[in-house]
Amino acid sequence: MLMETVKKSLTYGELYRQLQSLLSPKMGVGESKAVIRIIFEYLKDWSPVDMIVNEPREVSAYIQRKCKEISGRLLCDEPIQYIVGEGLFYGLKLKVAPGVLIPRQETEELVDIIVRRNERVSDLRVLDICTGSGCIAIALARNLLFPEVTGVDVSSEALGIAEENVRRMKVNVSLREEDIFHWEPQPGSSDIIVSNPPYIDESEKSDMERVVLDNEPHIALFVPDDDPLCFYRRIILIARNALSEYGQLYFEINPRHADELRRMVEESGFRNVDILRDSFGKYRFLIARKDGR
């Protein structure tokens, strides 16, 4: 166990090696190194270069105690992002807490698709449904040309975190607390609708890591096995009315329902429907355009 007692003389190099030895059996070498970098950025505001330069320095009793506390929480399957209260998304350091999902690489890829397809278009009206921490809305507000971005979520707790992220990032994003199953935006009010809604089947829980199941909000993760596309079905209905002529629809999706969702979108009158793979090779994104006829 790491530092069962605080040592009077311990260098940062020794501390790094102790942390690595403690965390690697649980996380693997690569992830444990990444987590240790996050710990020292959080505790000392150090870059990886700073960590190397300061290896010979002596560690204070306070830092020893904090590292012992953090490593203990990590070994009990608490995510490092919740421990430090921040997560990195699309180059932005955003607040995260147990009331919102931890932003993931796949969702960054969804943002990248939208930015690349619209990087030369200005003044787009963007609606992010199930905004959570606001990561998608904020990243698009920072990377599109003068967009008007709105994020919607049913959770007041999530919206409180999103509001703090909007203030922290100094972006123009409006937030609304709405139950999308009982909400209708104005017709033609959006040029882009994007959503990363709950999409994991209840039956998939047994295959998931404890760190996710025990910490992240289930309301933002899971859908019933007997109606796994319930959120998509509703958002498609919203999009048919709320999108402008030739407006764009973007989803992050569960690969196991990709074909069924494609048919649903096509049968709802959208065109140019495409399913794209993520960087892991899984069918993860659906994009479509409203038929302007």
C-alpha positions in Angstrom: 0.0 0.0 0.0 1.2 3.5 -0.9 2.6 5.5 2.0 0.9 3.9 4.9 2.8 6.5 7.0 4.0 9.8 5.8 7.8 9.6 5.2 10.1 12.5 6.2 12.1 12.0 3.1 10.5 11.0 -0.1 11.3 12.3 -3.6 8.8 12.9 -6.3 10.6 10.3 -8.4 10.0 7.7 -5.7 6.4 8.9 -5.3 5.8 8.4 -9.0 7.1 4.9 -8.9 5.0 4.0 -5.9 1.9 5.3 -7.6 2.7 3.5 -10.8 3.3 0.2 -8.8 0.1 0.6 -7.0 -2.2 1.6 -9.9 -0.8 -0.4 -12.8 -2.2 -3.8 -11.7 -5.7 -2.4 -11.7 -5.6 0.1 -14.6 -2.7 -1.1 -16.8 0.5 0.8 -17.4 -0.7 3.3 -20.0 -3.8 4.4 -18.1 -2.1 4.6 -14.7 0.6 6.9 -16.2 -2.2 9.1 -17.6 -4.0 9.2 -14.3 -0.7 10.1 -12.4 -0.2 13.0 -14.9 -3.8 14.2 -14.0 -3.1 13.9 -10.3 0.0 16.1 -10.4 -1.6 18.6 -12.7 -4.4 18.8 -10.1 -2.2 19.0 -7.1 0.8 20.9 -8.4 -0.3 22.3 -11.8 2.7 20.4 -13.3 3.1 19.4 -16.9 4.8 16.0 -17.7 8.0 18.0 -18.2 7.7 19.5 -14.8 7.2 16.0 -13.3 10.5 14.9 -14.8 12.4 18.1 -13.7 11.1 17.8 -10.2 11.9 14.1 -9.6 14.8 14.8 -7.2 12.8 17.2 -5.0 11.4 16.2 -1.6 7.6 15.6 -1.3 5.8 17.5 1.4 3.6 15.7 3.9 0.5 17.3 2.4 1.2 16.0 -1.1 1.9 12.5 0.4 -1.4 12.6 2.2 -3.3 13.8 -0.8 -1.7 11.1 -3.1 -2.6 8.4 -0.5 -6.2 9.7 -0.4 -6.6 9.9 -4.2 -5.0 6.5 -4.9 -7.3 4.9 -2.3 -10.4 6.4 -4.1 -9.1 5.2 -7.4 -8.6 1.7 -6.1 -12.2 1.8 -4.9 -13.3 2.4 -8.6 -13.9 6.2 -8.3 -13.1 7.9 -11.6 -10.2 10.3 -11.6 -12.3 13.0 -13.3 -14.8 13.0 -10.4 -12.0 13.0 -7.9 -10.4 16.1 -9.4 -13.7 17.6 -10.5 -12.6 18.1 -14.1 -12.5 16.3 -17.5 -10.8 17.2 -20.7 -13.0 17.4 -23.8 -12.0 18.7 -27.2 -9.1 20.7 -25.7 -11.3 22.2 -23.0 -11.1 21.5 -19.3 -14.7 21.2 -18.1 -16.2 20.6 -14.7 -17.6 17.2 -14.1 -19.4 15.6 -11.1 -21.5 12.5 -10.5 -24.5 14.3 -11.8 -23.2 14.2 -15.4 -21.4 11.7 -17.6 -17.6 11.9 -18.0 -17.0 13.2 -21.5 -15.6 10.5 -23.8 -13.4 10.3 -26.8 -16.3 9.1 -29.0 -18.2 12.2 -28.3 -15.2 14.3 -29.2 -15.3 12.6 -32.5 -18.9 13.5 -33.0 -18.1 17.2 -32.4 -15.2 16.9 -34.8 -17.5 15.6 -37.5 -19.9 18.5 -37.1 -17.1 21.1 -37.0 -15.4 19.7 -40.2 -18.7 19.7 -42.1 -19.6 23.2 -41.1 -16.3 25.0 -40.4 -17.0 27.6 -43.2 -20.7 28.3 -42.3 -21.5 31.1 -39.9 -24.4 31.9 -37.7 -25.7 28.3 -37.4 -28.5 27.7 -34.9 -27.5 24.6 -32.9 -29.6 22.6 -30.5 -27.9 20.0 -28.3 -30.5 17.7 -26.8 -29.5 15.8 -23.5 -26.6 18.3 -23.1 -25.4 17.0 -19.7 -22.2 18.8 -18.7 -22.6 21.0 -21.8 -19.5 19.5 -23.4 -20.9 19.2 -27.0 -22.7 22.6 -26.9 -19.6 24.4 -25.5 -17.2 22.7 -27.9 -19.4 23.7 -30.9 -19.8 27.3 -29.6 -16.0 27.5 -29.4 -15.3 26.0 -32.8 -18.0 27.0 -35.2 -18.3 30.5 -36.7 -20.6 32.7 -34.5 -23.1 30.0 -33.8 -26.3 30.4 -31.6 -26.1 27.3 -29.4 -28.8 26.0 -27.0 -28.4 23.0 -24.7 -31.4 21.2 -23.3 -31.6 18.6 -20.4 -34.2 17.3 -18.0 -31.7 17.2 -15.1 -31.4 20.4 -13.1 -28.2 19.0 -11.5 -26.7 18.5 -14.9 -27.7 22.0 -16.0 -26.1 23.5 -12.9 -22.8 21.9 -13.9 -23.3 23.0 -17.6 -24.0 26.6 -16.5 -20.7 26.6 -14.6 -18.9 25.3 -17.6 -20.5 27.9 -19.9 -19.3 30.6 -17.5 -15.8 29.1 -17.2 -15.4 28.8 -21.0 -17.0 32.2 -21.6 -19.1 31.0 -24.5 -22.5 32.0 -25.8 -24.6 29.0 -24.9 -28.2 29.1 -23.7 -29.4 26.3 -21.4 -33.0 25.1 -20.8 -34.5 22.6 -18.4 -36.9 20.6 -20.5 -38.4 17.1 -20.6 -38.0 16.4 -24.3 -41.0 14.0 -24.2 -43.2 17.0 -23.4 -41.4 19.8 -25.2 -41.8 21.3 -28.7 -39.2 23.9 -29.9 -40.3 26.5 -32.4 -40.7 25.2 -36.0 -37.6 25.8 -38.1 -35.6 27.2 -35.1 -32.5 25.0 -35.6 -30.0 24.4 -38.4 -28.3 21.6 -36.5 -29.7 19.2 -33.9 -27.2 17.0 -32.1 -27.7 14.5 -29.4 -25.8 11.9 -27.3 -28.8 10.6 -25.5 -29.0 7.5 -23.2 -28.5 4.5 -25.4 -27.1 1.6 -23.5 -29.5 -1.3 -23.1 -30.3 -2.4 -19.6 -29.1 -5.9 -20.5 -25.6 -4.6 -21.3 -25.0 -3.7 -17.6 -23.3 -7.0 -16.9 -20.6 -6.2 -19.5 -19.8 -2.8 -18.1 -16.9 -1.8 -15.8 -17.7 -1.1 -12.2 -16.1 2.3 -12.3 -19.0 3.3 -14.7 -21.8 1.5 -13.1 -21.0 2.6 -9.6 -20.4 6.3 -10.3 -22.0 7.7 -13.5 -25.7 8.7 -13.6 -27.8 5.8 -14.9 -30.5 8.2 -16.1 -27.9 9.4 -18.7 -26.7 5.9 -19.7 -29.5 3.3 -19.8 -32.7 2.6 -21.8 -35.2 -0.2 -21.4 -34.5 -3.4 -23.4 -38.1 -3.3 -24.8 -37.7 0.2 -26.3 -34.0 1.0 -26.7 -34.6 3.7 -29.3 -37.1 5.7 -27.3 -35.0 8.8 -27.1 -34.1 8.7 -30.8 -37.7 8.3 -31.8 -38.7 11.4 -29.9 -35.7 13.5 -31.0 -36.5 12.5 -34.6 -40.0 13.9 -34.2 -38.6 17.1 -32.7 -36.1 17.4 -35.5 -38.7 17.0 -38.3 -40.4 20.1 -37.0 -37.6 22.1 -35.4 -35.0 21.8 -38.2 -34.8 24.4 -40.9 -35.0 23.4 -44.5 -32.1 21.0 -45.2 -31.2 21.1 -41.5 -28.7 18.6 -40.2 -29.2 15.8 -37.6 -26.3 14.2 -35.7 -26.5 11.3 -33.2 -24.1 9.3 -31.1 -25.5 5.8 -31.2 -25.4 2.2 -29.8 -23.8 0.1 -32.6 -26.1 -2.8 -31.9 -29.1 -0.7 -33.1 -27.5 1.1 -36.0 -29.5 -0.6 -38.8 -32.8 -0.2 -37.0 -32.1 3.5 -36.3 -31.1 4.1 -39.8 -34.4 2.8 -41.0 -36.3 4.9 -38.5 -34.5 8.1 -39.6 -35.1 7.3 -43.3 -38.7 6.5 -42.8 -39.2 9.8 -41.0 -38.3 11.6 -44.3 -34.6 12.4 -43.7 -32.1 12.0 -46.6 -28.4 11.4 -46.9 -28.5 9.1 -43.9 -25.1 7.7 -43.1 -23.6 5.6 -40.3 -20.0 6.3 -39.4 -17.5 4.3 -37.4 -15.6 5.7 -34.4 -11.8 5.4 -34.0 -12.4 1.9 -32.4 -14.1 0.7 -35.6 -17.6 0.6 -34.1 -20.7 2.1 -35.8 -21.1 5.1 -33.5 -22.5 8.1 -35.3 -25.6 8.7 -37.5 -25.8 11.8 -39.6 -28.7 12.9 -41.8 -30.2 15.9 -43.5 -33.8 17.1 -43.5 -35.4 16.8 -46.9 -36.2 20.3 -48.0 -39.0 19.3 -50.4 
